[in-house]
Amino acid sequence: MTRILFVCLGNICRSPTAEGIFTEKAKRAGLSHLTIDSAGTASWHAGKPPYGPMQAACELRGYDLSYLRARQFTTQDYENFDLILVMDQSNFDDVENLRPEGRNTPVKLFLDYAEGTNLTDVPDPYYTRDFDQTIDLVELASENLVKQLSEN
């Protein structure tokens, strides 16, 4: 079983969008052996659903995020997941700063899987208000990751 965790700052925009979209794409590809979750490096929104405008934008594209609830990233996540995908360099640094000694779980930028874009960070739509850009980038990276996992 492969266990993947998506991480952003508050776990209300980017990482739940990645969780929801990747889950749907993996299901369509028949990848039933995956465990998928998301978390935020900050605790501000713990227990809350994804940001309303983000949910609405995803729903327009056929993705339901309403069942998701925010949680904070913990050091236990290094043990519980095989791959941690972060939305930007700041999240990468925050997650790496929490790495327990002896844990070698890979942490990567999610857009490492988004061939064809010159971006390394998924811009935060909470601030940019560009929800469609976030969905476009997450779809691209998700499709490539699903393809890679299907080949393995």
ZADO-1210 file (C-alpha; in nm, 4 decimals, padded with zeros to 6 digits):
<atoms>
<atom x="00.0000" y="00.0000" z="00.0000" code="MET" pos="1"/>
<atom x="00.1244" y="00.3503" z="-00.0826" code="THR" pos="2"/>
<atom x="00.0377" y="00.6295" z="00.1611" code="ARG" pos="3"/>
<atom x="00.0530" y="00.9887" z="00.0325" code="ILE" pos="4"/>
<atom x="00.0116" y="01.3086" z="00.2322" code="LEU" pos="5"/>
<atom x="-00.0455" y="01.6520" z="00.0762" code="PHE" pos="6"/>
<atom x="00.0634" y="01.9529" z="00.2861" code="VAL" pos="7"/>
<atom x="00.0030" y="02.3279" z="00.2653" code="CYS" pos="8"/>
<atom x="-00.0134" y="02.6049" z="00.5236" code="LEU" pos="9"/>
<atom x="-00.3686" y="02.5957" z="00.6606" code="GLY" pos="10"/>
<atom x="-00.5099" y="02.2792" z="00.4997" code="ASN" pos="11"/>
<atom x="-00.8164" y="02.4641" z="00.3673" code="ILE" pos="12"/>
<atom x="-00.7234" y="02.5408" z="00.0030" code="CYS" pos="13"/>
<atom x="-00.4322" y="02.3748" z="-00.1720" code="ARG" pos="14"/>
<atom x="-00.3735" y="02.0483" z="00.0148" code="SER" pos="15"/>
<atom x="-00.7412" y="01.9464" z="00.0472" code="PRO" pos="16"/>
<atom x="-00.7830" y="02.0303" z="-00.3221" code="THR" pos="17"/>
<atom x="-00.4881" y="01.8036" z="-00.3983" code="ALA" pos="18"/>
<atom x="-00.6319" y="01.5313" z="-00.1748" code="GLU" pos="19"/>
<atom x="-00.9744" y="01.5506" z="-00.3402" code="GLY" pos="20"/>
<atom x="-00.8546" y="01.5723" z="-00.6998" code="ILE" pos="21"/>
<atom x="-00.5803" y="01.3111" z="-00.6621" code="PHE" pos="22"/>
<atom x="-00.8218" y="01.0737" z="-00.4847" code="THR" pos="23"/>
<atom x="-01.0688" y="01.1018" z="-00.7730" code="GLU" pos="24"/>
<atom x="-00.8033" y="01.0572" z="-01.0421" code="LYS" pos="25"/>
<atom x="-00.6479" y="00.7599" z="-00.8595" code="ALA" pos="26"/>
<atom x="-00.9900" y="00.5970" z="-00.8232" code="LYS" pos="27"/>
<atom x="-01.0604" y="00.6416" z="-01.1962" code="ARG" pos="28"/>
<atom x="-00.7231" y="00.4815" z="-01.2728" code="ALA" pos="29"/>
<atom x="-00.7999" y="00.1822" z="-01.0519" code="GLY" pos="30"/>
<atom x="-00.5369" y="00.2652" z="-00.7915" code="LEU" pos="31"/>
<atom x="-00.7295" y="00.1296" z="-00.4932" code="SER" pos="32"/>
<atom x="-00.4193" y="00.0495" z="-00.2892" code="HIS" pos="33"/>
<atom x="-00.3532" y="00.4131" z="-00.1961" code="LEU" pos="34"/>
<atom x="-00.4099" y="00.5935" z="00.1321" code="THR" pos="35"/>
<atom x="-00.4449" y="00.9666" z="00.0713" code="ILE" pos="36"/>
<atom x="-00.4686" y="01.2492" z="00.3256" code="ASP" pos="37"/>
<atom x="-00.3835" y="01.6163" z="00.3675" code="SER" pos="38"/>
<atom x="-00.2613" y="01.8424" z="00.6467" code="ALA" pos="39"/>
<atom x="-00.1452" y="02.1950" z="00.7173" code="GLY" pos="40"/>
<atom x="00.1707" y="02.3157" z="00.8842" code="THR" pos="41"/>
<atom x="-00.0379" y="02.5627" z="01.0889" code="ALA" pos="42"/>
<atom x="-00.3238" y="02.4726" z="01.3243" code="SER" pos="43"/>
<atom x="-00.5508" y="02.7736" z="01.2654" code="TRP" pos="44"/>
<atom x="-00.8199" y="02.5828" z="01.0748" code="HIS" pos="45"/>
<atom x="-00.8024" y="02.2395" z="01.2416" code="ALA" pos="46"/>
<atom x="-01.1390" y="02.0658" z="01.2232" code="GLY" pos="47"/>
<atom x="-01.2800" y="02.3060" z="00.9637" code="LYS" pos="48"/>
<atom x="-01.3895" y="02.2199" z="00.6084" code="PRO" pos="49"/>
<atom x="-01.2035" y="02.3508" z="00.3038" code="PRO" pos="50"/>
<atom x="-01.2419" y="02.7206" z="00.2232" code="TYR" pos="51"/>
<atom x="-01.5862" y="02.7881" z="00.0715" code="GLY" pos="52"/>
<atom x="-01.4703" y="02.9546" z="-00.2523" code="PRO" pos="53"/>
<atom x="-01.2174" y="02.6735" z="-00.3059" code="MET" pos="54"/>
<atom x="-01.4891" y="02.4118" z="-00.2565" code="GLN" pos="55"/>
<atom x="-01.7176" y="02.5963" z="-00.4995" code="ALA" pos="56"/>
<atom x="-01.4483" y="02.6145" z="-00.7682" code="ALA" pos="57"/>
<atom x="-01.3739" y="02.2430" z="-00.7282" code="CYS" pos="58"/>
<atom x="-01.7422" y="02.1540" z="-00.7409" code="GLU" pos="59"/>
<atom x="-01.7738" y="02.3322" z="-01.0765" code="LEU" pos="60"/>
<atom x="-01.5153" y="02.0819" z="-01.2054" code="ARG" pos="61"/>
<atom x="-01.6821" y="01.7802" z="-01.0463" code="GLY" pos="62"/>
<atom x="-01.4717" y="01.7442" z="-00.7314" code="TYR" pos="63"/>
<atom x="-01.6386" y="01.7219" z="-00.3905" code="ASP" pos="64"/>
<atom x="-01.4266" y="01.8455" z="-00.0983" code="LEU" pos="65"/>
<atom x="-01.7120" y="01.8849" z="00.1511" code="SER" pos="66"/>
<atom x="-01.6250" y="01.5699" z="00.3463" code="TYR" pos="67"/>
<atom x="-01.2681" y="01.6865" z="00.4241" code="LEU" pos="68"/>
<atom x="-01.1599" y="01.8506" z="00.7509" code="ARG" pos="69"/>
<atom x="-00.8366" y="02.0350" z="00.8204" code="ALA" pos="70"/>
<atom x="-00.5723" y="01.8969" z="01.0515" code="ARG" pos="71"/>
<atom x="-00.2217" y="01.9965" z="01.1478" code="GLN" pos="72"/>
<atom x="00.0867" y="01.8143" z="01.0233" code="PHE" pos="73"/>
<atom x="00.2630" y="01.6195" z="01.2993" code="THR" pos="74"/>
<atom x="00.5906" y="01.4321" z="01.3285" code="THR" pos="75"/>
<atom x="00.3848" y="01.1092" z="01.3341" code="GLN" pos="76"/>
<atom x="00.3057" y="01.1776" z="00.9669" code="ASP" pos="77"/>
<atom x="00.6636" y="01.0779" z="00.8823" code="TYR" pos="78"/>
<atom x="00.5811" y="00.7306" z="01.0105" code="GLU" pos="79"/>
<atom x="00.2274" y="00.7137" z="00.8716" code="ASN" pos="80"/>
<atom x="00.3069" y="00.8111" z="00.5101" code="PHE" pos="81"/>
<atom x="00.5404" y="00.6903" z="00.2362" code="ASP" pos="82"/>
<atom x="00.5479" y="01.0213" z="00.0465" code="LEU" pos="83"/>
<atom x="00.4834" y="01.3769" z="00.1626" code="ILE" pos="84"/>
<atom x="00.4000" y="01.6277" z="-00.1108" code="LEU" pos="85"/>
<atom x="00.4121" y="01.9954" z="-00.0177" code="VAL" pos="86"/>
<atom x="00.2596" y="02.2872" z="-00.2047" code="MET" pos="87"/>
<atom x="00.5472" y="02.5353" z="-00.1769" code="ASP" pos="88"/>
<atom x="00.9030" y="02.5868" z="-00.0561" code="GLN" pos="89"/>
<atom x="00.7902" y="02.7371" z="00.2743" code="SER" pos="90"/>
<atom x="00.5836" y="02.4247" z="00.3491" code="ASN" pos="91"/>
<atom x="00.8818" y="02.2121" z="00.2449" code="PHE" pos="92"/>
<atom x="01.1058" y="02.3933" z="00.4930" code="ASP" pos="93"/>
<atom x="00.8459" y="02.3717" z="00.7726" code="ASP" pos="94"/>
<atom x="00.7939" y="01.9978" z="00.7195" code="VAL" pos="95"/>
<atom x="01.1665" y="01.9273" z="00.6983" code="GLU" pos="96"/>
<atom x="01.2256" y="02.1231" z="01.0205" code="ASN" pos="97"/>
<atom x="00.9919" y="01.8770" z="01.1962" code="LEU" pos="98"/>
<atom x="01.1606" y="01.5652" z="01.0567" code="ARG" pos="99"/>
<atom x="01.2366" y="01.3182" z="01.3381" code="PRO" pos="100"/>
<atom x="01.5872" y="01.1773" z="01.3484" code="GLU" pos="101"/>
<atom x="01.6131" y="00.8521" z="01.1561" code="GLY" pos="102"/>
<atom x="01.3035" y="00.9110" z="00.9417" code="ARG" pos="103"/>
<atom x="01.3738" y="00.9135" z="00.5688" code="ASN" pos="104"/>
<atom x="01.0215" y="00.9592" z="00.4280" code="THR" pos="105"/>
<atom x="01.0609" y="01.1573" z="00.1042" code="PRO" pos="106"/>
<atom x="00.9297" y="01.5150" z="00.1042" code="VAL" pos="107"/>
<atom x="00.8834" y="01.6684" z="-00.2405" code="LYS" pos="108"/>
<atom x="00.7267" y="01.9715" z="-00.3988" code="LEU" pos="109"/>
<atom x="00.3970" y="01.8596" z="-00.5544" code="PHE" pos="110"/>
<atom x="00.4696" y="02.0548" z="-00.8713" code="LEU" pos="111"/>
<atom x="00.7731" y="01.8318" z="-00.9292" code="ASP" pos="112"/>
<atom x="00.5050" y="01.6163" z="-01.0972" code="TYR" pos="113"/>
<atom x="00.3629" y="01.9024" z="-01.3083" code="ALA" pos="114"/>
<atom x="00.5533" y="01.8720" z="-01.6342" code="GLU" pos="115"/>
<atom x="00.5045" y="02.1676" z="-01.8625" code="GLY" pos="116"/>
<atom x="00.4852" y="02.4407" z="-01.6008" code="THR" pos="117"/>
<atom x="00.7671" y="02.6677" z="-01.4946" code="ASN" pos="118"/>
<atom x="00.6240" y="02.7023" z="-01.1433" code="LEU" pos="119"/>
<atom x="00.7703" y="02.5239" z="-00.8441" code="THR" pos="120"/>
<atom x="00.5082" y="02.6399" z="-00.5907" code="ASP" pos="121"/>
<atom x="00.1301" y="02.6088" z="-00.6096" code="VAL" pos="122"/>
<atom x="00.0199" y="02.9712" z="-00.5524" code="PRO" pos="123"/>
<atom x="-00.2123" y="03.0034" z="-00.2523" code="ASP" pos="124"/>
<atom x="-00.5614" y="03.0939" z="-00.3828" code="PRO" pos="125"/>
<atom x="-00.6613" y="03.2170" z="-00.0379" code="TYR" pos="126"/>
<atom x="-00.4435" y="03.5178" z="-00.1233" code="TYR" pos="127"/>
<atom x="-00.4319" y="03.5175" z="-00.5050" code="THR" pos="128"/>
<atom x="-00.8065" y="03.4478" z="-00.5455" code="ARG" pos="129"/>
<atom x="-00.7164" y="03.2432" z="-00.8559" code="ASP" pos="130"/>
<atom x="-00.8879" y="02.9164" z="-00.7640" code="PHE" pos="131"/>
<atom x="-00.8877" y="02.7930" z="-01.1237" code="ASP" pos="132"/>
<atom x="-00.5095" y="02.8223" z="-01.1469" code="GLN" pos="133"/>
<atom x="-00.4743" y="02.6088" z="-00.8360" code="THR" pos="134"/>
<atom x="-00.7103" y="02.3457" z="-00.9731" code="ILE" pos="135"/>
<atom x="-00.5307" y="02.3444" z="-01.3107" code="ASP" pos="136"/>
<atom x="-00.1920" y="02.2890" z="-01.1450" code="LEU" pos="137"/>
<atom x="-00.3243" y="02.0241" z="-00.9065" code="VAL" pos="138"/>
<atom x="-00.4944" y="01.8382" z="-01.1928" code="GLU" pos="139"/>
<atom x="-00.1736" y="01.8390" z="-01.3971" code="LEU" pos="140"/>
<atom x="00.0464" y="01.7166" z="-01.1117" code="ALA" pos="141"/>
<atom x="-00.2156" y="01.4602" z="-01.0048" code="SER" pos="142"/>
<atom x="-00.2457" y="01.3152" z="-01.3552" code="GLU" pos="143"/>
<atom x="00.1312" y="01.2757" z="-01.3813" code="ASN" pos="144"/>
<atom x="00.1611" y="01.1210" z="-01.0359" code="LEU" pos="145"/>
<atom x="-00.1239" y="00.8779" z="-01.1094" code="VAL" pos="146"/>
<atom x="00.0471" y="00.7823" z="-01.4362" code="LYS" pos="147"/>
<atom x="00.3781" y="00.7250" z="-01.2552" code="GLN" pos="148"/>
<atom x="00.2123" y="00.5136" z="-00.9844" code="LEU" pos="149"/>
<atom x="00.0209" y="00.3122" z="-01.2459" code="SER" pos="150"/>
<atom x="00.3473" y="00.2229" z="-01.4197" code="GLU" pos="151"/>
<atom x="00.5110" y="00.0965" z="-01.1002" code="ASN" pos="152"/>
</atoms>
